[in-house]
C-alpha cells in the first residue's frame, strides 16, 4: 500500500505530468548546486601544513636540552634497525650517528604527528614523551662517525663511476643556478646547515635516493616551505641517483676538484 503521509494532500491534485516536471526541476537545481560546491572545493583545496614544527626559541631549547646518557638507554630499542653505533646494516634505513639534534628532533615530531608517514616509525615516535625525544636526539648527535670494525654498517658504499660522480659533485658544491637549484652542501653540510636539514655526508645511498624520489613525487611532504619537493622535482632521475651514490660512497666531504671528471 502506498504511503501517502509523506506528501501534502494538495500534491495529488496536480496532473501527473506537472508533478513529474516539478520533481525533475528540483532534481536539476539540487544537482547544479552540488556541482558548484564541488567545483569550488576543487578550485580552493584546503591548505596542507607540511609540519607542525616551528623554529622558535622554545623549540630550539627543547630540542637542545636532552640528556645523552638517558638517551643511550632509550636508544637500545633503535639498535635493531639503526645499528648499535648509529650506522645501519641495510641501505634503506638511515644512519643517525652524528646527525644534528634539530634534524632528528624534527623528524620524530613529524612522525608523531603523522606529517611524515612510516609503518615502523609512527608508533615508535608516538610512544616517546617530549623528554624522551630530546634525550634520544642528544645521544645520536654525540655518536662519532669514524669507522668501527666491530659493527655491521654498510657505509660507505662503492665509489660511483666518474661521470655520475662529476654530476653529483657539481650539484653538491655549486648547484645549478639556471634551474634555481642551490648547492646541497649549503643546507646539508659541511659548508652550511639549515635548521632541521640532516647531515648527508655519512648517509646510505639507498636511503638518500628513496627520500629524493619521495620528495619528487610528493609522497613525502614534511619539508617546511617545500625546499626539498621543489629541488627534487627539478632534478632528473639520473641526477637523483648520482647524488645518492655520491653521498653513499662518503664523498660528501671531498672537495669538488677531487671528484670532478678529469
FENWODA-V358769 format. One record per residue. N is the residue number from 1. NEAR is the number of other C-alpha atoms within 10 Angstrom. Layout:
BEGIN
{{N | NEAR} {N | NEAR}}
END
This chain:
BEGIN
{{1 | 3} {2 | 5} {3 | 6} {4 | 9} {5 | 7} {6 | 7} {7 | 9} {8 | 9} {9 | 9} {10 | 7} {11 | 10} {12 | 11} {13 | 9} {14 | 10} {15 | 9} {16 | 11} {17 | 9} {18 | 10} {19 | 14} {20 | 11} {21 | 11} {22 | 12} {23 | 11} {24 | 12} {25 | 12} {26 | 11} {27 | 12} {28 | 12} {29 | 11} {30 | 12} {31 | 12} {32 | 12} {33 | 12} {34 | 12} {35 | 12} {36 | 12} {37 | 12} {38 | 12} {39 | 11} {40 | 11} {41 | 11} {42 | 10} {43 | 9} {44 | 9} {45 | 8} {46 | 8} {47 | 6} {48 | 9} {49 | 12} {50 | 17} {51 | 20} {52 | 13} {53 | 16} {54 | 11} {55 | 14} {56 | 9} {57 | 8} {58 | 10} {59 | 14} {60 | 15} {61 | 12} {62 | 16} {63 | 22} {64 | 17} {65 | 14} {66 | 21} {67 | 17} {68 | 20} {69 | 13} {70 | 16} {71 | 20} {72 | 19} {73 | 13} {74 | 16} {75 | 22} {76 | 13} {77 | 13} {78 | 15} {79 | 13} {80 | 11} {81 | 16} {82 | 21} {83 | 23} {84 | 20} {85 | 20} {86 | 25} {87 | 29} {88 | 25} {89 | 20} {90 | 18} {91 | 20} {92 | 16} {93 | 18} {94 | 22} {95 | 27} {96 | 26} {97 | 25} {98 | 21} {99 | 26} {100 | 21} {101 | 26} {102 | 24} {103 | 19} {104 | 23} {105 | 25} {106 | 25} {107 | 22} {108 | 25} {109 | 21} {110 | 21} {111 | 23} {112 | 19} {113 | 16} {114 | 18} {115 | 21} {116 | 20} {117 | 16} {118 | 11} {119 | 8} {120 | 9} {121 | 16} {122 | 19} {123 | 13} {124 | 15} {125 | 19} {126 | 14} {127 | 12} {128 | 16} {129 | 10} {130 | 14} {131 | 15} {132 | 18} {133 | 24} {134 | 26} {135 | 26} {136 | 27} {137 | 31} {138 | 28} {139 | 25} {140 | 23} {141 | 20} {142 | 15} {143 | 17} {144 | 13} {145 | 17} {146 | 9} {147 | 12} {148 | 11} {149 | 7} {150 | 8} {151 | 14} {152 | 14} {153 | 22} {154 | 15} {155 | 21} {156 | 19} {157 | 18} {158 | 13} {159 | 14} {160 | 20} {161 | 13} {162 | 13} {163 | 14} {164 | 20} {165 | 25} {166 | 22} {167 | 20} {168 | 30} {169 | 28} {170 | 18} {171 | 22} {172 | 24} {173 | 19} {174 | 16} {175 | 19} {176 | 14} {177 | 10} {178 | 6} {179 | 10} {180 | 11} {181 | 18} {182 | 17} {183 | 20} {184 | 24} {185 | 22} {186 | 16} {187 | 18} {188 | 20} {189 | 19} {190 | 15} {191 | 12} {192 | 12} {193 | 16} {194 | 14} {195 | 14} {196 | 20} {197 | 19} {198 | 22} {199 | 22} {200 | 25} {201 | 22} {202 | 24} {203 | 30} {204 | 30} {205 | 27} {206 | 20} {207 | 18} {208 | 24} {209 | 22} {210 | 17} {211 | 18} {212 | 25} {213 | 20} {214 | 17} {215 | 22} {216 | 22} {217 | 13} {218 | 15} {219 | 14} {220 | 19} {221 | 22} {222 | 25} {223 | 20} {224 | 15} {225 | 12} {226 | 12} {227 | 14} {228 | 21} {229 | 22} {230 | 16} {231 | 17} {232 | 21} {233 | 18} {234 | 15} {235 | 19} {236 | 11} {237 | 14} {238 | 12} {239 | 18} {240 | 24} {241 | 20} {242 | 24} {243 | 29} {244 | 25} {245 | 27} {246 | 31} {247 | 29} {248 | 28} {249 | 21} {250 | 20} {251 | 23} {252 | 26} {253 | 14} {254 | 13} {255 | 12} {256 | 19} {257 | 12} {258 | 11} {259 | 22} {260 | 16} {261 | 14} {262 | 8}}
END
